[in-house]
Amino acid sequence: MESGDRYGVAGYGADGAVPPPPSHAPSVGPPPPGASLRAAAAALPNLTGLGLGYALLGRWGRAAVCWGATAVLLWVALPADPDGVPAGVLVGYLLVLMLAAVDGGRIARRTAVGGAWRPGLAVGLGVVLLAVPAGGAAVYGSARDEAREQMLLERLEAGDERVATASRQPFGTAKGEYGKALDVYRALGDDHPGSRAAKLVPDRLKAYYDAVSAPYAKKLHCEAVAPLTYLRTLPDSVDKKLLGDLAAWPDTPLAESLYACGVSRLGGAGGGSGGDGGDELGELLRTFPESASARRVAPAIDERIKDQVAALKGAEPCTATEVLRGLGATASRLPADSVKTLRADADKGVVDGVYACGVDQFEDEKFGAARTTLTDFARTYKSDGRARQARNIAIAAEIADDRPAAGKRLPPSKRPGGARMELVISNDAPNTVEVLYTGPVTGTVTLKACAGCERYSASEGPRRACKASSRNYPKARLHLPAGEYHFLYKHGTGATARVDSYSSGTKVQPGYTYTSCTYVIERSPFDLDLPLLPDPVQPALSPWGAGSSR
């Protein structure tokens, strides 16, 4: 509308004809007839976003503004995005359409347009053309929904890729990836329940459970415990409706894995990397006390104990003994009473095993170990009928550690009968002496220190030891059956670190009385070890001598 246009009241001509309406709406006065219809005819086409109302009015500049607004909208909206058109852009565009409709209607209301322009037809056309943006909005909404579906399917695929990556790693390393994949599946199921991706989630969860529990499928039961325990906790964070039957599935596999892993470790050292099976079996008995796997625990431990007791008679009694110790320790700390009672069977096996182990060590010429094992046995199990024999073997082992010939055979378990020969051992040393002996009989005696006795030179020892008639030498008397004997003289209280123990051997024959004298030889000024002459082994007419050099 041009602001300078004016018009007056038209009159009739002389022939009564009606003059044509002016081409522009007047700025004052009432609008031309049919103003409302014309306003609707211009406003409705403008609502289509195509600026057709302006085109009908010949206002091409305003039509171009509508075209530009629609072009901007299409540029922002296409291709369809899952999030749709930004709210600010959409509100701005609708505001432009509303303004265009109001402005077009205002112009048309005051403009009496002639020619072929038909307001009624324009109104009908506007109504029809309103279907274009409505249809476009519907098509765009469908495209946006499809884009959203594709986006959700891409998220699902990303979750699947995380599961595939995690399945190639140990569970401890891959647990984080599994958790992220689960977050994807859970979000799809909870936040987009009607989507195509959400409908695929149950199948993905089945594959997820298969991937996490793969060690169980491979019968790697110890490796399966951690992932199955993890799967068992998922119903606490994932809707059970989404999980379905998977929610309760891990219980049986976990119970089986705890049992198989625990049993495979039975008898091991609890402090080792593999454990002793107690942790797994304890978890089984606490978590699944009524399961079939839990009922198998006591029989399994009982069978293992019996196997190890039988193994005490085999080639490795020491190993079997340690296994029995482990089994007893494991049984005692498990929560089921039926298992705790098995500790007594294991402990009884340990007693037999310690003795068998010491004997085996002696026979294998591991004399130091045998001495330690059997000394501990005799001290720990004093009431056991084998305690005395254990002490004898420990004595023989200590002698054999210095004199291997003493370890050729075990000391007899029974004292031999027959005549006994007396052996009198005198101490001419200024310190106590413990004498260990083994042969047909085994034992020890201790000689007190000789008051006033001195050390001898290497040459003096054999001539002067135990020869002073005025001195009362401490003595010990042994009554020995005939046979070959081995002795170990251990210098105790009063001896210095420079005094060596001394071992020797002799053969005791029937009908003789024997004597022995122990003394100390001083080391030479040049700190040389002087060898001792072989002990004369003769009847009492020529005493049997024994000494130590230093």
C-alpha positions in Angstrom: 0.0 0.0 0.0 1.3 3.4 -0.9 0.8 5.9 1.9 0.2 8.8 -0.6 -2.9 7.2 -2.2 -6.2 8.9 -1.6 -9.7 8.2 -3.0 -13.1 9.8 -2.6 -16.7 8.6 -2.9 -17.4 7.4 -6.4 -20.6 8.5 -8.0 -22.6 6.9 -10.7 -22.1 8.1 -14.3 -24.8 9.4 -16.5 -25.5 6.0 -17.9 -25.7 4.4 -14.4 -22.5 2.2 -14.8 -20.4 1.4 -11.8 -16.8 2.6 -12.1 -13.8 0.1 -11.5 -12.4 0.0 -8.0 -9.1 1.7 -7.3 -5.9 -0.4 -7.5 -4.7 0.4 -4.0 -6.4 0.4 -0.6 -7.3 3.8 0.7 -5.6 5.0 4.0 -8.8 6.3 5.4 -12.4 5.4 5.1 -14.2 2.1 5.1 -12.6 -0.9 3.2 -14.0 -1.9 -0.1 -16.8 -4.6 -0.1 -15.6 -8.2 0.4 -12.7 -7.2 2.7 -12.9 -10.3 5.0 -12.9 -12.7 2.1 -10.0 -11.0 0.5 -8.1 -11.0 3.8 -8.6 -14.7 4.2 -7.7 -15.3 0.6 -4.3 -13.6 1.2 -3.6 -14.8 4.8 -4.2 -18.6 4.2 -1.8 -18.9 1.2 0.9 -17.0 3.3 0.6 -19.6 6.0 1.9 -22.2 3.6 5.3 -20.6 3.8 5.3 -20.1 0.0 4.3 -16.4 0.1 1.4 -17.0 -2.3 -0.8 -14.5 -0.6 1.7 -11.8 -1.3 2.1 -13.1 -4.9 -1.7 -12.7 -5.4 -1.4 -9.1 -4.1 1.6 -8.4 -6.3 3.8 -7.8 -3.3 6.8 -9.7 -4.6 9.3 -8.3 -2.1 7.3 -9.6 0.8 6.8 -12.9 -1.0 10.6 -13.2 -1.3 11.0 -12.8 2.4 8.6 -15.8 2.9 10.6 -17.8 0.4 13.8 -16.9 2.2 12.4 -18.0 5.6 11.2 -21.3 4.1 14.6 -21.9 2.5 16.4 -21.2 5.8 14.1 -23.7 7.5 14.7 -26.4 4.9 18.5 -25.8 5.0 18.4 -26.3 8.8 16.0 -29.2 8.9 17.3 -31.3 6.0 18.5 -34.0 6.1 16.3 -35.0 9.0 18.2 -35.1 12.3 17.2 -37.4 15.3 16.8 -34.3 17.4 14.6 -32.5 14.9 14.7 -28.8 14.1 16.1 -26.5 16.8 13.3 -25.0 18.8 14.5 -21.4 18.2 14.5 -21.9 14.4 11.1 -23.4 14.5 9.6 -20.7 16.7 11.2 -18.0 14.5 9.8 -19.6 11.3 6.3 -19.9 12.7 6.4 -16.3 13.9 7.4 -15.2 10.3 4.4 -17.2 8.9 2.0 -15.6 11.4 3.3 -12.2 10.6 3.0 -12.9 6.9 -0.6 -14.1 7.3 -1.6 -11.1 9.4 0.2 -8.7 7.1 -1.2 -10.2 3.9 -4.7 -10.2 5.3 -4.3 -6.5 6.4 -3.2 -5.5 2.9 -5.9 -7.5 1.1 -8.6 -6.2 3.4 -8.1 -2.6 2.1 -7.3 -3.5 -1.5 -10.1 -4.0 -4.0 -8.3 -6.1 -6.6 -9.8 -6.4 -10.0 -9.0 -8.7 -13.0 -9.2 -12.4 -12.8 -8.4 -12.5 -9.1 -11.1 -14.5 -7.2 -10.9 -14.3 -3.4 -13.2 -17.3 -3.0 -11.0 -19.4 -5.2 -7.9 -18.2 -3.4 -9.4 -19.1 -0.1 -10.0 -22.7 -1.3 -6.6 -22.9 -2.8 -5.1 -21.7 0.5 -6.9 -24.3 2.4 -5.7 -27.0 0.0 -2.1 -25.7 0.1 -2.1 -25.8 3.9 -1.8 -29.5 3.4 1.6 -29.0 1.9 3.3 -27.8 5.1 1.2 -30.2 7.2 2.2 -33.1 5.0 5.8 -31.9 4.9 5.8 -31.8 8.7 4.4 -35.4 8.8 7.0 -36.6 6.3 9.7 -34.8 8.2 8.5 -36.3 11.4 8.7 -39.7 9.9 12.2 -39.0 8.6 13.2 -37.7 12.0 11.9 -40.9 13.6 13.8 -43.0 11.2 16.9 -41.0 11.9 16.4 -41.5 15.6 15.9 -45.3 15.0 19.2 -45.4 13.0 20.9 -43.5 15.8 19.7 -46.0 18.4 20.7 -48.9 16.2 24.2 -47.3 15.9 24.3 -47.1 19.7 23.3 -50.7 19.9 26.1 -51.6 17.4 28.6 -49.6 19.5 27.5 -51.6 22.5 28.0 -54.9 20.5 31.5 -53.8 19.5 32.4 -53.1 23.2 31.2 -56.6 24.0 33.3 -58.1 21.2 36.4 -56.2 22.3 35.9 -57.2 25.9 35.4 -60.9 25.1 39.0 -61.0 23.8 40.5 -59.9 27.1 40.6 -61.4 30.6 37.5 -60.4 32.6 39.5 -58.4 35.1 40.8 -56.2 32.3 37.5 -56.1 30.3 35.1 -55.5 33.2 35.0 -51.7 32.4 34.1 -52.3 28.8 31.4 -54.8 29.7 30.0 -52.2 32.1 29.8 -49.6 29.3 28.1 -52.0 26.9 25.6 -52.8 29.6 24.9 -49.1 30.1 24.0 -48.9 26.4 21.7 -51.8 26.5 20.0 -50.7 29.7 19.5 -47.1 28.3 17.9 -48.4 25.1 15.6 -50.7 27.0 14.6 -48.2 29.6 14.6 -44.9 27.7 13.5 -46.1 24.2 11.3 -49.1 24.9 9.3 -48.9 21.6 12.3 -48.5 19.3 13.6 -51.2 17.0 16.9 -51.1 18.8 15.2 -51.8 22.2 13.4 -54.8 20.7 16.8 -56.3 19.8 18.2 -55.7 23.4 17.0 -59.1 24.8 19.0 -61.0 22.1 22.0 -58.7 22.7 21.8 -59.4 26.5 21.8 -63.1 25.8 25.0 -62.7 23.7 26.3 -60.4 26.5 25.9 -63.1 29.1 27.4 -65.7 26.8 30.5 -63.5 26.3 31.0 -62.7 30.0 30.5 -66.4 31.0 32.7 -67.8 28.3 35.2 -69.2 30.8 32.4 -71.3 32.3 31.5 -72.7 28.8 35.2 -73.6 28.4 35.2 -75.3 31.8 37.8 -72.9 33.2 35.9 -72.8 36.5 38.4 -70.8 38.5 38.4 -68.1 35.8 34.6 -68.3 35.6 33.9 -67.4 39.3 34.5 -63.6 38.9 32.5 -63.0 35.7 29.6 -65.2 36.9 29.5 -63.4 40.2 29.3 -60.1 38.3 26.4 -61.4 36.2 24.6 -62.5 39.3 24.7 -58.9 40.6 23.1 -57.4 37.4 19.5 -57.7 38.5 20.3 -55.1 41.2 20.9 -52.5 38.5 19.0 -53.7 35.4 15.2 -54.2 35.2 14.4 -57.8 35.7 11.8 -57.5 33.0 14.5 -56.6 30.6 16.7 -59.5 31.7 13.9 -62.1 31.7 15.2 -65.6 32.4 18.8 -64.3 32.4 18.3 -62.7 35.8 18.4 -66.1 37.6 20.6 -68.0 35.1 24.1 -67.4 36.8 23.2 -69.2 40.0 23.7 -72.8 38.9 26.8 -72.1 36.8 28.3 -70.1 39.6 27.7 -72.8 42.2 29.2 -75.4 39.8 32.3 -73.2 39.2 32.8 -72.5 42.9 32.7 -76.2 43.6 35.0 -77.3 40.7 37.5 -74.5 41.4 37.5 -75.1 45.2 38.0 -78.8 44.8 40.8 -78.4 42.3 42.7 -76.3 44.8 42.1 -78.5 47.9 45.2 -79.2 49.9 47.1 -76.3 48.4 48.9 -73.6 50.4 46.4 -71.0 51.5 48.9 -68.2 51.0 49.8 -69.2 47.4 48.4 -67.6 44.3 45.9 -70.5 43.8 44.7 -70.6 47.4 43.6 -73.8 49.1 40.0 -73.9 47.8 38.6 -72.6 51.1 37.5 -69.3 49.7 35.6 -70.8 46.8 34.0 -73.6 48.8 33.1 -71.3 51.7 31.4 -68.9 49.3 29.5 -71.9 47.8 28.3 -73.1 51.2 27.3 -69.6 52.3 25.6 -68.5 49.1 24.1 -71.7 47.8 23.8 -74.0 50.9 20.9 -76.1 49.4 22.5 -76.5 46.0 23.6 -79.9 44.6 27.1 -78.5 44.4 27.1 -77.6 48.1 26.1 -81.2 49.0 29.1 -82.5 47.2 31.7 -80.6 49.2 32.0 -82.9 52.3 32.3 -86.1 50.2 34.9 -84.5 48.0 37.1 -83.4 50.9 36.6 -86.8 52.6 37.7 -88.6 49.4 40.7 -86.3 49.1 41.8 -87.0 52.7 41.6 -90.7 52.1 43.6 -90.5 48.9 46.4 -88.6 50.7 46.4 -91.0 53.7 47.0 -93.8 51.2 49.7 -91.7 49.5 51.7 -91.7 52.8 52.8 -95.2 51.9 54.1 -94.0 48.5 57.2 -92.4 47.3 56.3 -88.8 48.5 55.0 -89.0 52.0 56.2 -85.5 52.8 54.2 -84.0 50.0 51.1 -86.0 51.0 51.6 -84.8 54.6 51.5 -81.1 53.5 48.4 -81.8 51.5 46.7 -83.3 54.5 47.7 -80.2 56.6 46.0 -78.1 53.9 42.9 -80.2 53.8 42.5 -80.1 57.6 43.0 -76.3 57.6 40.4 -75.9 54.8 37.8 -78.2 56.4 38.1 -76.4 59.8 37.2 -73.0 58.4 34.3 -74.0 56.2 30.8 -73.1 57.5 29.2 -76.5 57.3 29.5 -78.8 60.3 29.6 -81.9 58.1 32.8 -80.5 56.7 34.4 -79.3 59.9 34.3 -82.8 61.4 36.7 -84.0 58.7 39.5 -82.0 60.3 40.0 -84.9 62.7 40.6 -87.4 59.9 43.1 -85.1 58.3 44.9 -84.4 61.6 45.2 -88.2 62.2 46.7 -88.5 58.7 49.2 -85.7 59.5 50.5 -87.6 62.5 51.2 -90.6 60.4 52.5 -88.4 57.6 55.1 -86.6 59.8 56.6 -89.9 60.9 56.6 -91.4 57.4 58.1 -88.2 56.1 61.0 -88.2 58.6 61.7 -91.9 57.8 61.7 -91.1 54.1 64.1 -88.2 54.5 66.5 -90.5 56.5 66.3 -93.2 53.8 67.0 -90.5 51.1 70.1 -89.4 53.2 68.5 -86.0 53.9 69.8 -86.4 57.5 69.4 -82.8 58.6 65.8 -82.7 57.5 65.1 -86.1 59.0 66.5 -85.0 62.3 64.3 -81.8 62.4 61.2 -83.7 61.3 61.4 -86.6 63.7 62.6 -84.4 66.7 59.5 -82.3 66.1 57.4 -85.5 65.9 58.7 -86.8 69.2 58.2 -83.4 70.9 54.7 -82.8 69.5 53.2 -86.3 69.8 54.8 -87.5 73.1 52.0 -90.0 73.7 52.4 -91.7 70.3 53.9 -95.2 70.4 56.4 -94.2 67.7 57.8 -91.2 69.6 60.7 -93.3 71.0 61.7 -94.7 67.6 61.4 -91.2 66.1 63.9 -89.9 68.7 66.3 -92.8 67.8 66.1 -92.1 64.1 66.7 -88.4 64.8 69.8 -89.4 66.8 71.0 -91.6 64.0 70.4 -88.8 61.5 72.4 -86.4 63.5 75.3 -88.8 63.7 75.0 -89.6 60.0 75.1 -86.0 59.1 78.7 -86.1 60.3 79.4 -89.8 59.7 77.3 -91.0 56.7 78.0 -94.6 57.5 75.6 -94.3 60.4 72.7 -93.6 58.0 73.0 -96.8 56.0 70.1 -98.3 57.8 67.4 -97.3 60.2 67.9 -98.0 63.9 66.1 -101.2 64.9 62.6 -100.5 66.3 63.0 -103.3 68.9 65.9 -103.8 71.4 67.8 -106.9 70.6 68.2 -109.6 73.2 71.3 -111.5 74.3 74.4 -110.5 76.2 75.4 -106.8 76.8 78.9 -105.5 76.8 79.9 -102.6 79.0 81.3 -99.4 77.6 82.7 -96.9 80.1 83.1 -93.4 78.7 85.2 -91.0 80.7 85.4 -87.2 80.2 88.9 -85.5 80.4 87.6 -82.3 78.9 86.9 -79.0 80.8 83.4 -78.9 79.3 80.3 -81.1 79.2 80.1 -83.7 76.5 77.0 -85.2 74.9 77.6 -88.6 73.4 75.2 -89.9 70.7 75.4 -93.5 69.6 73.6 -95.7 67.2 73.9 -99.4 66.1 71.9 -102.3 67.5 70.7 -99.8 70.1 70.5 -96.0 69.9 70.7 -93.4 72.6 72.5 -90.5 74.2 74.4 -89.8 77.4 75.8 -86.6 78.8 79.1 -86.3 80.7 79.7 -83.5 83.1 82.7 -81.2 82.7 85.9 -82.4 84.3 86.9 -80.1 87.1 90.5 -79.1 86.7 91.0 -80.9 83.4 93.0 -79.1 80.7 93.5 -79.2 77.0 96.3 -81.3 75.6 98.7 -80.9 72.8 98.4 -83.3 69.9 101.2 -85.4 71.1 100.1 -85.4 74.8 96.5 -86.4 74.3 96.8 -90.1 73.6 99.4 -90.5 76.4 97.9 -88.5 79.2 94.1 -88.4 78.7 92.1 -90.1 81.4 95.4 -91.4 83.0 95.6 -89.4 86.2 94.9 -91.8 89.0 94.2 -89.1 91.5 91.4 -87.5 89.4 87.8 -88.6 89.4 86.7 -88.3 85.8 83.0 -88.0 85.0 81.9 -91.3 83.6 78.9 -92.9 81.8 78.4 -96.6 81.5 76.6 -98.1 78.5 75.6 -101.7 78.2 75.5 -102.5 74.5 74.6 -105.6 72.5 77.2 -106.8 70.1 77.3 -105.1 66.8 78.7 -102.1 64.8 78.3 -98.7 66.4 78.7 -95.1 65.4 79.4 -92.3 68.0 79.2 -88.5 67.9 80.8 -86.5 70.7 79.3 -83.1 71.1 81.2 -80.6 73.3 78.6 -78.5 75.2 78.7 -76.1 78.2 82.2 -74.7 78.8 83.5 -75.4 75.3 84.5 -72.6 73.0 83.5 -72.2 69.4 87.0 -73.5 68.5 86.1 -77.0 69.8 84.9 -79.4 67.2 82.4 -82.3 67.6 83.9 -85.6 66.8 82.5 -88.8 65.4 83.9 -92.3 65.4 82.8 -95.9 64.9 83.6 -99.3 66.4 82.5 -102.9 66.6 81.4 -104.3 69.9 82.1 -108.0 70.3 80.7 -110.4 72.9 82.9 -111.1 76.0 84.7 -107.8 76.2 84.5 -104.6 78.3 85.3 -101.4 76.5 86.4 -98.0 77.6 86.5 -94.6 75.9 88.1 -91.3 76.9 87.1 -87.9 75.4 89.4 -85.0 75.7 90.3 -81.7 73.9 93.5 -81.1 71.8 94.6 -77.5 71.4 95.1 -76.2 67.9 98.7 -75.7 66.8 100.2 -72.2 67.0 100.0 -72.0 63.2 96.2 -72.6 63.4 96.6 -75.9 61.6 94.0 -78.7 62.0 95.9 -81.7 63.3 94.5 -85.0 62.3 93.6 -87.6 64.9 95.0 -91.0 64.8 92.4 -93.8 64.3 90.9 -94.9 67.6 92.3 -98.1 68.9 89.4 -100.5 69.2 90.4 -103.1 71.7 89.2 -104.7 74.8 89.7 -103.0 78.2 93.4 -104.1 78.4 94.0 -101.4 75.7 91.4 -98.6 76.2 89.4 -97.3 73.3 90.3 -93.6 72.9 88.3 -90.7 71.6 89.2 -87.0 71.3 88.6 -83.7 69.7 91.2 -81.4 68.2 91.5 -77.7 68.8 
